[in-house]
Amino acid sequence: MTSDPDQQSAVAKRLRRALGASTMTLDELSRRLQPLGVEHTRSTVHRYMSGASEPTLRWVMVAAPILGVRVEWLATGEEPWRISS
């Protein structure tokens, strides 16, 4: 998505916020991603959340709706962050 280290850590921060606001655990998110054809192992998702690795845009596009947040927010921080019902 970006090579800017500050943006990478911002993506990780937003991912942690989204998971924290959901009712899911890290393991459950990993399980829900598995059939969708994106990186899904617990260790991969943990690396994304810690900022050690950066998720691809495709991963963000798949994970955002599962987490109940907008793709634009997870990728860039553009508000609002939650998906409107």
ZAFIVEX-845110 format. One record per atom (N, C-alpha, C): residue number from 1; atom name; x, y, z. Coordinates in Angstrom, 3 decimals, always signed. Atoms other than C-alpha are relative to their C-alpha. Layout:
% residues N
+-----+------+----------+----------+----------+
:  nr : atom :        X :        Y :        Z :
+-----+------+----------+----------+----------+
: NUM :   CA :        X :        Y :        Z :
...
+-----+------+----------+----------+----------+
% end
This chain:
% residues 85
+-----+------+----------+----------+----------+
:  nr : atom :        X :        Y :        Z :
+-----+------+----------+----------+----------+
:   1 :    N :   +0.819 :   -1.188 :   +0.000 :
:   1 :   CA :   +0.000 :   +0.000 :   +0.000 :
:   1 :    C :   +0.864 :   +1.253 :   +0.000 :
:   2 :    N :   -0.865 :   -1.175 :   -0.049 :
:   2 :   CA :   +2.680 :   +2.530 :   +0.959 :
:   2 :    C :   +1.355 :   -0.384 :   +0.550 :
:   3 :    N :   -1.329 :   +0.267 :   -0.552 :
:   3 :   CA :   +6.383 :   +2.645 :   +1.701 :
:   3 :    C :   +0.334 :   +0.962 :   +1.138 :
:   4 :    N :   -0.188 :   -0.968 :   -1.073 :
:   4 :   CA :   +6.010 :   +5.492 :   +4.238 :
:   4 :    C :   -0.168 :   -0.708 :   +1.348 :
:   5 :    N :   +0.097 :   +0.708 :   -1.280 :
:   5 :   CA :   +6.813 :   +4.011 :   +7.703 :
:   5 :    C :   -1.074 :   +0.560 :   +0.924 :
:   6 :    N :   +1.042 :   -0.577 :   -0.849 :
:   6 :   CA :   +4.482 :   +6.454 :   +9.459 :
:   6 :    C :   -1.377 :   -0.470 :   -0.444 :
:   7 :    N :   +1.281 :   +0.475 :   +0.513 :
:   7 :   CA :   +1.602 :   +5.416 :   +7.200 :
:   7 :    C :   -0.178 :   -1.473 :   +0.341 :
:   8 :    N :   +0.091 :   +1.407 :   -0.344 :
:   8 :   CA :   +2.418 :   +1.753 :   +7.801 :
:   8 :    C :   -0.432 :   -0.179 :   +1.446 :
:   9 :    N :   +0.383 :   +0.135 :   -1.398 :
:   9 :   CA :   +2.199 :   +2.185 :  +11.552 :
:   9 :    C :   -1.422 :   +0.503 :   +0.217 :
:  10 :    N :   +1.375 :   -0.491 :   -0.099 :
:  10 :   CA :   -1.033 :   +4.139 :  +11.052 :
:  10 :    C :   -0.982 :   -1.084 :   -0.436 :
:  11 :    N :   +0.856 :   +1.115 :   +0.426 :
:  11 :   CA :   -2.530 :   +1.191 :   +9.146 :
:  11 :    C :   -0.093 :   -1.033 :   +1.113 :
:  12 :    N :   -0.007 :   +0.960 :   -1.108 :
:  12 :   CA :   -1.501 :   -1.117 :  +11.985 :
:  12 :    C :   -0.864 :   +0.512 :   +1.158 :
:  13 :    N :   +0.791 :   -0.593 :   -1.081 :
:  13 :   CA :   -3.051 :   +1.258 :  +14.523 :
:  13 :    C :   -1.492 :   -0.085 :   -0.310 :
:  14 :    N :   +1.422 :   +0.087 :   +0.375 :
:  14 :   CA :   -6.328 :   +1.382 :  +12.585 :
:  14 :    C :   -0.482 :   -1.450 :   +0.036 :
:  15 :    N :   +0.372 :   +1.408 :   -0.049 :
:  15 :   CA :   -6.342 :   -2.401 :  +12.253 :
:  15 :    C :   -0.225 :   -0.446 :   +1.441 :
:  16 :    N :   +0.185 :   +0.337 :   -1.426 :
:  16 :   CA :   -5.893 :   -2.765 :  +16.022 :
:  16 :    C :   -1.290 :   +0.618 :   +0.539 :
:  17 :    N :   +1.236 :   -0.659 :   -0.448 :
:  17 :   CA :   -8.695 :   -0.247 :  +16.616 :
:  17 :    C :   -1.218 :   -0.754 :   -0.505 :
:  18 :    N :   +1.141 :   +0.705 :   +0.590 :
:  18 :   CA :  -11.031 :   -2.088 :  +14.247 :
:  18 :    C :   -0.225 :   -1.348 :   +0.675 :
:  19 :    N :   +0.154 :   +1.302 :   -0.643 :
:  19 :   CA :  -10.356 :   -5.490 :  +15.790 :
:  19 :    C :   -0.470 :   +0.178 :   +1.439 :
:  20 :    N :   +0.419 :   -0.258 :   -1.374 :
:  20 :   CA :  -10.712 :   -4.054 :  +19.288 :
:  20 :    C :   -1.463 :   +0.389 :   +0.112 :
:  21 :    N :   +1.396 :   -0.426 :   -0.018 :
:  21 :   CA :  -14.078 :   -2.537 :  +18.418 :
:  21 :    C :   -0.948 :   -1.113 :   -0.441 :
:  22 :    N :   +0.837 :   +1.122 :   +0.440 :
:  22 :   CA :  -15.315 :   -5.788 :  +16.895 :
:  22 :    C :   -0.162 :   -0.977 :   +1.165 :
:  23 :    N :   +0.169 :   +1.039 :   -1.019 :
:  23 :   CA :  -16.435 :   -8.819 :  +18.844 :
:  23 :    C :   +0.900 :   -1.195 :   -0.297 :
:  24 :    N :   -0.853 :   +1.095 :   +0.432 :
:  24 :   CA :  -13.753 :  -10.938 :  +17.159 :
:  24 :    C :   +1.341 :   -0.023 :   +0.717 :
:  25 :    N :   -1.380 :   +0.168 :   -0.445 :
:  25 :   CA :  -10.504 :  -12.320 :  +18.418 :
:  25 :    C :   +0.883 :   -0.038 :   -1.247 :
:  26 :    N :   -0.955 :   +0.126 :   +1.094 :
:  26 :   CA :   -7.379 :  -12.410 :  +16.282 :
:  26 :    C :   -0.161 :   -1.353 :   -0.691 :
:  27 :    N :   +0.193 :   +1.338 :   +0.575 :
:  27 :   CA :   -7.930 :  -16.145 :  +15.794 :
:  27 :    C :   -1.262 :   -0.069 :   -0.850 :
:  28 :    N :   +1.245 :   +0.024 :   +0.770 :
:  28 :   CA :  -11.510 :  -15.621 :  +14.639 :
:  28 :    C :   +0.147 :   +0.775 :   -1.308 :
:  29 :    N :   -0.239 :   -0.750 :   +1.232 :
:  29 :   CA :  -10.462 :  -12.946 :  +12.156 :
:  29 :    C :   +0.800 :   -0.850 :   -0.977 :
:  30 :    N :   -0.803 :   +0.876 :   +0.857 :
:  30 :   CA :   -7.843 :  -15.353 :  +10.794 :
:  30 :    C :   -0.866 :   -1.085 :   -0.638 :
:  31 :    N :   +0.888 :   +1.047 :   +0.523 :
:  31 :   CA :  -10.469 :  -18.093 :  +10.419 :
:  31 :    C :   -0.964 :   +0.561 :   -1.046 :
:  32 :    N :   +0.959 :   -0.584 :   +0.947 :
:  32 :   CA :  -12.915 :  -15.758 :   +8.653 :
:  32 :    C :   +0.670 :   +0.426 :   -1.305 :
:  33 :    N :   -0.731 :   -0.375 :   +1.211 :
:  33 :   CA :  -10.223 :  -14.644 :   +6.197 :
:  33 :    C :   +0.401 :   -1.222 :   -0.834 :
:  34 :    N :   -0.536 :   +1.196 :   +0.658 :
:  34 :   CA :   -9.148 :  -18.214 :   +5.338 :
:  34 :    C :   -0.695 :   -0.340 :   -1.322 :
:  35 :    N :   +0.613 :   +0.415 :   +1.272 :
:  35 :   CA :  -11.785 :  -19.052 :   +2.677 :
:  35 :    C :   -0.032 :   +1.110 :   -1.059 :
:  36 :    N :   +0.142 :   -1.142 :   +0.903 :
:  36 :   CA :  -11.448 :  -15.623 :   +1.031 :
:  36 :    C :   +1.234 :   +0.257 :   -0.870 :
:  37 :    N :   -1.130 :   -0.064 :   +0.904 :
:  37 :   CA :   -8.099 :  -16.170 :   -0.662 :
:  37 :    C :   +1.034 :   +1.078 :   +0.292 :
:  38 :    N :   -1.031 :   -0.963 :   -0.389 :
:  38 :   CA :   -5.924 :  -13.712 :   +1.278 :
:  38 :    C :   +0.809 :   -0.596 :   +1.138 :
:  39 :    N :   -0.813 :   +0.448 :   -1.135 :
:  39 :   CA :   -3.131 :  -14.149 :   +3.817 :
:  39 :    C :   -0.871 :   +0.011 :   +1.252 :
:  40 :    N :   +0.942 :   +0.114 :   -1.106 :
:  40 :   CA :   -4.920 :  -15.348 :   +6.907 :
:  40 :    C :   +0.582 :   -0.619 :   +1.263 :
:  41 :    N :   -0.508 :   +0.653 :   -1.204 :
:  41 :   CA :   -2.607 :  -17.073 :   +9.354 :
:  41 :    C :   +0.032 :   +0.993 :   +1.158 :
:  42 :    N :   -0.019 :   -0.853 :   -1.191 :
:  42 :   CA :   -2.664 :  -15.764 :  +12.890 :
:  42 :    C :   +1.277 :   +0.833 :   +0.045 :
:  43 :    N :   -1.262 :   -0.729 :   -0.056 :
:  43 :   CA :   +1.007 :  -14.814 :  +12.654 :
:  43 :    C :   +0.050 :   +1.121 :   -1.039 :
:  44 :    N :   +0.035 :   -1.052 :   +1.023 :
:  44 :   CA :   +0.454 :  -12.866 :   +9.409 :
:  44 :    C :   -0.856 :   +1.165 :   +0.460 :
:  45 :    N :   +0.890 :   -1.064 :   -0.466 :
:  45 :   CA :   -2.480 :  -10.928 :  +10.835 :
:  45 :    C :   +0.661 :   +0.740 :   +1.162 :
:  46 :    N :   -0.702 :   -0.644 :   -1.117 :
:  46 :   CA :   -0.454 :  -10.263 :  +13.993 :
:  46 :    C :   +1.098 :   +0.930 :   -0.512 :
:  47 :    N :   -1.039 :   -0.873 :   +0.576 :
:  47 :   CA :   +2.426 :   -8.877 :  +11.882 :
:  47 :    C :   -0.618 :   +1.263 :   -0.583 :
:  48 :    N :   +0.685 :   -1.186 :   +0.528 :
:  48 :   CA :   -0.041 :   -6.545 :  +10.147 :
:  48 :    C :   -0.408 :   +0.924 :   +1.139 :
:  49 :    N :   +0.467 :   -0.808 :   -1.129 :
:  49 :   CA :   -1.425 :   -5.400 :  +13.488 :
:  49 :    C :   +1.142 :   +0.659 :   +0.759 :
:  50 :    N :   -1.145 :   -0.561 :   -0.719 :
:  50 :   CA :   +2.034 :   -4.798 :  +14.950 :
:  50 :    C :   +0.780 :   +1.001 :   -0.847 :
:  51 :    N :   -0.747 :   -0.882 :   +0.895 :
:  51 :   CA :   +3.270 :   -2.890 :  +11.908 :
:  51 :    C :   +1.277 :   -0.624 :   -0.521 :
:  52 :    N :   -1.202 :   +0.679 :   +0.476 :
:  52 :   CA :   +6.008 :   -5.466 :  +11.256 :
:  52 :    C :   -0.080 :   -0.300 :   -1.491 :
:  53 :    N :   +0.256 :   +0.218 :   +1.423 :
:  53 :   CA :   +4.471 :   -6.181 :   +7.837 :
:  53 :    C :   -1.182 :   +0.870 :   -0.404 :
:  54 :    N :   +1.085 :   -0.831 :   +0.515 :
:  54 :   CA :   +2.115 :   -4.223 :   +5.633 :
:  54 :    C :   -0.970 :   -0.850 :   -0.809 :
:  55 :    N :   +0.963 :   +0.760 :   +0.794 :
:  55 :   CA :   -1.115 :   -5.736 :   +4.316 :
:  55 :    C :   -0.104 :   +0.570 :   -1.413 :
:  56 :    N :   +0.246 :   -0.461 :   +1.360 :
:  56 :   CA :   -1.814 :   -5.576 :   +0.614 :
:  56 :    C :   -1.353 :   +0.710 :   -0.045 :
:  57 :    N :   +1.295 :   -0.664 :   +0.170 :
:  57 :   CA :   -4.666 :   -3.443 :   -0.639 :
:  57 :    C :   -1.110 :   -1.043 :   -0.117 :
:  58 :    N :   +1.006 :   +1.067 :   +0.111 :
:  58 :   CA :   -6.511 :   -6.647 :   -1.561 :
:  58 :    C :   -0.370 :   -0.530 :   +1.378 :
:  59 :    N :   +0.275 :   +0.487 :   -1.350 :
:  59 :   CA :   -6.160 :   -7.863 :   +2.037 :
:  59 :    C :   -0.883 :   +0.993 :   +0.739 :
:  60 :    N :   +0.793 :   -1.043 :   -0.658 :
:  60 :   CA :   -7.506 :   -4.550 :   +3.338 :
:  60 :    C :   -1.431 :   -0.009 :   -0.530 :
:  61 :    N :   +1.332 :   +0.004 :   +0.606 :
:  61 :   CA :  -10.419 :   -4.726 :   +0.891 :
:  61 :    C :   -0.843 :   -1.184 :   +0.474 :
:  62 :    N :   +0.714 :   +1.181 :   -0.493 :
:  62 :   CA :  -11.337 :   -8.217 :   +2.142 :
:  62 :    C :   -0.258 :   +0.105 :   +1.499 :
:  63 :    N :   +0.114 :   -0.024 :   -1.462 :
:  63 :   CA :  -10.726 :   -7.610 :   +5.853 :
:  63 :    C :   -0.919 :   +1.096 :   +0.525 :
:  64 :    N :   +0.776 :   -1.138 :   -0.514 :
:  64 :   CA :  -12.447 :   -4.231 :   +6.233 :
:  64 :    C :   -1.468 :   -0.345 :   +0.241 :
:  65 :    N :   +1.408 :   +0.311 :   -0.266 :
:  65 :   CA :  -16.039 :   -5.465 :   +5.762 :
:  65 :    C :   -0.194 :   -1.029 :   +1.118 :
:  66 :    N :   +0.084 :   +0.981 :   -1.085 :
:  66 :   CA :  -15.392 :   -8.413 :   +8.091 :
:  66 :    C :   +0.098 :   +0.708 :   +1.345 :
:  67 :    N :   -0.191 :   -0.769 :   -1.229 :
:  67 :   CA :  -14.264 :   -5.912 :  +10.715 :
:  67 :    C :   -1.062 :   +1.081 :   +0.200 :
:  68 :    N :   +1.061 :   -1.001 :   -0.111 :
:  68 :   CA :  -17.218 :   -3.617 :  +10.011 :
:  68 :    C :   +0.474 :   +1.423 :   -0.197 :
:  69 :    N :   -0.528 :   -1.336 :   +0.252 :
:  69 :   CA :  -15.092 :   -0.706 :   +8.842 :
:  69 :    C :   +0.114 :   +0.241 :   -1.504 :
:  70 :    N :   -0.128 :   -0.371 :   +1.404 :
:  70 :   CA :  -14.750 :   +1.164 :   +5.569 :
:  70 :    C :   +1.419 :   -0.300 :   -0.502 :
:  71 :    N :   -1.300 :   +0.265 :   +0.633 :
:  71 :   CA :  -11.952 :   +0.114 :   +3.206 :
:  71 :    C :   +0.835 :   +1.268 :   -0.010 :
:  72 :    N :   -0.721 :   -1.273 :   +0.083 :
:  72 :   CA :  -11.006 :   +3.790 :   +2.754 :
:  72 :    C :   +0.614 :   +0.379 :   +1.344 :
:  73 :    N :   -0.517 :   -0.335 :   -1.329 :
:  73 :   CA :  -10.609 :   +4.264 :   +6.478 :
:  73 :    C :   +1.169 :   -0.918 :   +0.374 :
:  74 :    N :   -1.064 :   +0.923 :   -0.375 :
:  74 :   CA :   -8.553 :   +1.120 :   +7.020 :
:  74 :    C :   +1.261 :   +0.263 :   -0.815 :
:  75 :    N :   -1.158 :   -0.221 :   +0.870 :
:  75 :   CA :   -6.292 :   +1.918 :   +4.056 :
:  75 :    C :   +0.654 :   +1.362 :   +0.209 :
:  76 :    N :   -0.557 :   -1.365 :   +0.006 :
:  76 :   CA :   -5.908 :   +5.691 :   +4.474 :
:  76 :    C :   -0.319 :   +0.839 :   +1.226 :
:  77 :    N :   +0.414 :   -0.794 :   -1.151 :
:  77 :   CA :   -7.635 :   +6.896 :   +7.624 :
:  77 :    C :   -1.138 :   +0.959 :   -0.308 :
:  78 :    N :   +1.100 :   -0.895 :   +0.389 :
:  78 :   CA :  -10.384 :   +8.700 :   +5.690 :
:  78 :    C :   -1.256 :   -0.366 :   +0.785 :
:  79 :    N :   +1.214 :   +0.198 :   -0.801 :
:  79 :   CA :  -13.359 :   +9.120 :   +8.010 :
:  79 :    C :   -1.237 :   +0.053 :   -0.890 :
:  80 :    N :   +0.241 :   +0.722 :   -1.248 :
:  80 :   CA :  -15.954 :   +7.908 :   +8.798 :
:  80 :    C :   +0.628 :   -1.393 :   -0.045 :
:  81 :    N :   -0.711 :   +1.266 :   -0.036 :
:  81 :   CA :  -14.448 :   +4.664 :   +9.952 :
:  81 :    C :   -0.922 :   -1.207 :   -0.058 :
:  82 :    N :   +0.914 :   +1.156 :   -0.005 :
:  82 :   CA :  -17.446 :   +2.400 :  +10.458 :
:  82 :    C :   -0.879 :   -0.013 :   -1.243 :
:  83 :    N :   +0.931 :   +0.163 :   +1.111 :
:  83 :   CA :  -19.654 :   +1.026 :   +7.731 :
:  83 :    C :   -1.376 :   +0.415 :   +0.487 :
:  84 :    N :   +1.356 :   -0.430 :   -0.360 :
:  84 :   CA :  -23.025 :   +2.761 :   +7.809 :
:  84 :    C :   -0.988 :   -1.095 :   -0.324 :
:  85 :    N :   +1.001 :   +1.028 :   +0.260 :
:  85 :   CA :  -26.008 :   +0.492 :   +8.090 :
:  85 :    C :   -1.210 :   +0.562 :   -0.689 :
+-----+------+----------+----------+----------+
% end
